[in-house]
Each structure stands twice: as structure tokens, then as C-alpha cells.
Amino acid sequence: MLNLLWLQSGGCGGCTMSLLNAESPDLITTLEAAGINLLWHPSLSEESGSEVIELLQQAIDGQIPLDILCIEGSMLMGPLGSGRFHLMGGTGIPMIEWVRKLAQQARYTVAVGSCAAYGGISAAGENVTEATGLQYDGELSGGLLGANYRSASGQQVVNIAGCPTHPNWITETLLQIALGEFDETQVDNLGRPRTYADHLVHHGCARNEYYEYKASAELPGQLGCMMENMGCLGTQAHADCNIRPWNGEGSCTRGGYACINCTAPEFEEPAFAFMQTRKIAGIPVGLPTDMPKAWFVALASLSKAATPERLKNNAVSERIIYPPSKQKADSK
């Protein structure tokens, strides 16, 4: 039986809300089947106040084995690195101090969500709270625990990035840990589990036919590809949102919203408005992953020249006007 402790820091709690929607099976069934004992979670546990503080201290002292430490929300280092913008209730001790001590005991330390991983939304703007991630400050290694931090298993922080995270990204990672199958080969160069980070949001997107022919939406609500005009970063974003949608059918692009690459560091500080595509000489700056610029320009030109009228018209519509139809055979 593995012990899991979950704490929330600077954030909205959205990753927990997403996790509670885990299905087939539900979260509690998943944890029980994996042999994971939930020591404490702010939304699921009965203990509060002094009971929680005692539990945390026992974990720090090694009296209770701490196998998995999950942190949701960014680390609030302010003011001036003191952490006193966020004190653990009833202790007068900054949350960052509790996390530092617990992380020294944990076999695995897991950052749940982009806030805990890289700073996320809490670090946007002037960042007056000095928000940072557990082992990253945006794209830079460091964060609260430092670039050299290793958990008791010898691993860096596991960054289950996303805003919010898909519930299955969390449960799959926990299952891998419980089965003893999680090591440094299971994460990418930003510490994200490869089970989802080896994919792109573009994979499985319902708008892929429009993308192939560069038949683009021009306004919100239209059916066409949102890369050219609407700021969609699905061809660059590392996630499998369209392969296994939320609740079996939902994703940002399926709902008509451009992908904002929320699994990436500093997604909260885009160089351009979220719903606009940044271009130079009419060419999108953010090209698809692994796509050389010259190839993209050449292929885009060919694709547009070959775009069927059906797609051209449907792309700028809010519903399908022209369904696919079989062409008549050429007469001889």
C-alpha cells in the first residue's frame, strides 16, 4: 500500500475539480485498485485543523511513509522570498516550508497542473506574489525545490502540466508509480509524463480535414481550422486532448475554442492575443512542430489550391452547409 498526500497552494482548485470527474473507473475505485492510500486531500478527507497538521508533521518526521506527494497550485514565494503571502492555516508557517520538508521525505513528488509545474496563471503579469513552480520557474529550471532536487526515488518532480489537467493524466501517472513502472524515461524534457506529452492536441482534432486543406475559420464559432487566424496552437501543444476527450467527448477545439497550449511553461504570457494568430508577411509565426517554414509555405499553397468548395464554404459557417458527396464518374 502506497501513501499519497495531496496539498493545494496558489491556484483555483481546477485540477482537483477535473480529477473528481475521473470515470471508468472513478477516482476512489482507481486508487483502491492501485493499492494507494489517500492520507489526505482537501476536498476528499474528513480531517481538518490540528488533525491535518499532526499528519503532516508525522510525514515530515518519517513516522508515516510518504510515497507520493501531490502539489496543486503554484508556490507563492512572496514577499521577498519569505512565503508569508500564503501561510498554512493554523500554523503561522508558510506553505512553501511545509512543501520543502515534505518533498525531502517523498518517494515521488508530483506537480499537478501547470501552476505547480511552472508557475502557471498565478505567475502571470507582474507576479507580485512571486509565484513559481516546484522545480521550474516558467521555462527555467529552479523553482521552489531547485534544479538539483531529487525525490527519494532519485527522480525530479513529475510535472503533470495542464490547465486543468485531464483526470486520466493524473490517474495514469499514479498507476505507473504504483506498478513500479515510472522512471526518468517516462517524462519528456520538461518533466511531463510521456503518456500524454508524446502527442499533440492536433492529433485527432475534429477539424483536421480543414487543416489539411488550409480551409480556415475567420470568426469564433465557425467550423474551419483555427490555426491560420484564430490563434490555435494545437499543432504545437503537447497533449492528447482530442485522442481522449474530457468526459468522453469534450475538448477545447471541439467546443470551438482555440488551443492555448496550456501544458507548456509560460502559456499564460503569450506574445500575442490568445484568439489571434501572430503572423509575419502573412505566415503564422508558430508553425507546426517539426515543420520547416519553407515546407509549410509550399504545402499550404498547394493545399489551398486544391481545397474543395465544400470545405471552403463550410469553414466559414457555424454548421455544415454542404455534406460530402460522391463525384460522378467521368463520362467517356
Steps between C-alpha positions, in 0.01 A plus 500: 500500500636840394421817693396808301477852643341783301543869583366810326694825472451808280237409243132458425456133590404423141727196474322343796164580341618328183638202692170447681343440157719196438290216367524138389588456779445790737787646704443312828465167322819571305699579814372191680577274204854644479563449871529874567393628841388862495651649814331835446340712229332836573184408309472132587620459858318554829801603707552871554685745721734344754438152359648600164793682658583193708480280191737727308747508785498122529580476129784751539639308799486172308241346732264458203655390169435755225507326164334763279480872572260680265506879494229699320547873448809717475750566774450855630847618598411860583553738654876507443533122500347461846189313387287689748239588241375144552511354850371153580183560700549469874879472483641843418748313277520574126365229271832496314676385820256212545549399136881515524505272805244255361683482166812382682307197627296417189593210274332685213414869483230583248401847377134484401415769246701769326495725808680242713724400210609837361321782688202517266223758518607605850833618357347713225535875476717673757500187719485695825463176698827367352317187385714220361484128433644220709810448284449749218453874489332527163735341248800518732604224737498604864168580663443435868699178530788590267633342184697237691210367705440126492233310689578188702456294183773705332263681265432863430151643550245339269316785323146400410451831320167628373248768591323300614646153473297221345399260783653206314839672478505496879361152558725344233808654659395379845437151363844491336659598830298239690607230252866600531511591130576871529855629455685784326433347159127556549522881488594747226756780522261713707417223745157423351379137487551370149173307507336824394789736421623287208183602315380832361157654551486500118488119504137395468368854465154502340615791280790315342343483153475879501862521616620274219347728237572821695129579503498742791245648734493878502272562799419318827244226458592410143593143408834551325853450629586760765877501448525758220285775653369407845823437690469122538823335618379142475777410252758596764333407829614176664184325619250239382182702564338395171601135528330454837267796553367609838192303609521302180425782257632844603813695408580865437508467122185288492328776695612759247783646707856532377762295684715733715769237572424486872741211566799719410700728731399866478189434291337766719727768346446465122682730261167575336130501592373147568238511223719651230772337294826690497630529144795639309438571132175308530668184631418374853798538733416188698535226242415135564752303703785359286375686190767705315368842399569459128316168493200648677475791257526271198256241630253764617494653153438162338235410755307821448511455126345156539240590765155359410221759480318305769776573752546861395135570571464285810815649656339843542166364615370412847351174372557269207341642187630253245541135603755278323365361173625244256633637174347365185728286290647677200300425192676350206 
